[in-house]
Structure formats: C-alpha cells, structure tokens
Amino acid sequence: MATTTNRPHTPDTPTAVGNFDDDDYPAYTMGRAAEMTGTTPGFLRSLGDQGLITPLRSDGGHRRFSRYQLRIAMRARDLVDQGTPIDAACRIVILEDQLEEALRINEELRRSPHTQEHPEDT
C-alpha cells in the first residue's frame, strides 16, 4: 500500500481534516494568499518585513499563510489603499489586534466568578 507522506502519523501530527477549522493552520501558498487578499506576493513579503505577519515555511522553504494572517493582510491592504503608508498601516493593525485581545481578556475577567468582589470585601 502506498503512503502519501514520508512521516508516520502520530497523535502530534495534525491531520488535514482536523485543520479545516483552524484559523492558524498555514494552508495557503504565497500565490494563493496573494490572490485571496487581492494583493501581490511583494506586498505580502513587505508585511513580513514590517513584522506584521510571519508565515511559516514548508519543508521546501516556501511561505505558507493561515486564514488569520490573510485577514490581517487584507486589513493592512485596506489601509494602504486609503493612502496610509505601509509601515503606519502595519502598526495600526498591530495595535487594533492588541486592543481586540485586551478587550476579550477584560470581558472574560468580568464574567469570571473568581474576580467578582464579595460584599464582605467592600
């Protein structure tokens, strides 16, 4: 029986089916990522140079992008299309992402019963 991979399947080796819903799985090649985001490979490389996205590399050294990275790239593209310099666009997207994460954490903490003040503590 022929196998499709040189690596044995182990519990730590992700399966293709399990990655369909993973926003961080690096599924897209440079060409496909550029096509999906309406940009060019050069634009995506420049986002990497600015530190906005860091695509993973395949065994052959090719860049692979995740859906999350593509959303980030599209946000940066929108800002650049509006006239924002690429370095400023990248900084804006980073700050937006950090703010979103901070708000999510704050909401989780507000909902956590362990962080609620007890009446006897006031």
N, C-alpha and C positions, 0 to 999 in steps of 0.2 A: 504494500500500500504506500503510495507516495504521500509525503507530507508537504505542507505549504510553507513551512518555516524551518529554519535550522535550529531554533531554540525549542527546548521541550516546554510544554505547558506546565507552569507551576501556579500555585494559588496567587503568587505575587505578580504573575504576568497577566496584564489586562487582556480581556477578550474583546473582539471587535463589537459584539453585541452589547456588552456592558458599557461601551464608551459612547453610544449614541446620545445619551442624555448628559454627558459630562462636558460642561462648558470649557473646561481647562484642557481637554484632550487635544493634542496637536494634530489635527486631522487634515489640514489644508496646506497644499504646496504653495510656493510663492506665486506662481502663475494663477492658480485658482483663487488665492486670497486677494490678489490684485483685482481680478475680475469681479469677485463678490463685493469688494469695497468700492469699486469704481475708481481705483487709483492705478498707479504703476508700481512695478517692483522697486524702482528707485525711491518712490515715496515711502514704501514700507521699510526699505533699508534705512532711510533717513529717520524714521520714527525709532528704529532700533538704535541709531547713532545718538539720538537725543535721550535715550533711556526710557522711552515711553513703553515700548514693548520689547520683549526679549524672546524671540521664537526659539523653540527647541530645535535641535539638529537631528536629522535622521542618521542612521549608521553611515550613510554615504556623505554626510556633511551638508545636506540640503535643509533649508529652513522649513519648519512646519509650524503653522499657526493654529491657535484654538479659536473657537467661536467668541470667547470673551475678548481675545486680542483683536479680532475683526471688528467687534463693536467699538472698542477703544479707538482703533484706526479710523473708523467711519466718523466718530465724533471729532477727531483731530482734523480729518479731511473737511468736515463741515466748517470748522473754524477757519481753516486756511482758505477755503472757498469764499469766506466772508471778508478776507483781507488780513487776517491775523497772521503774523509771522510764525513759521513752523515752531521755533523754539518757545514762543509765548503760548501757542496752541497746545503744545505738549505739557507745559507747566499748568495751564488751565485744566486740562483733562486729568492730570495727576491730582490736583487739588480737589476737583469735583469728586473723583473716586475716593479720596481720603475722607471728604466730608460725608459722602454717602455711607461709608463704612462706620464712621463715628456716630452718625445718626442711628444706624442699625444697632450698634452696640448699646447706645443710650436707651433705645426702645426696649431692648432685651433686658437691660438692668431695671428699667421701670416696671416691667412685668414680672420680674423675679420676686417671689415671696421673701427671699432672704435679704433683699435690700430695702424692704418696706420698713419704715420706722414703727417701732412699737409704742403705743400710747404711754407706757410707763417710762420711756426714754425721753419724753419731752418735758 
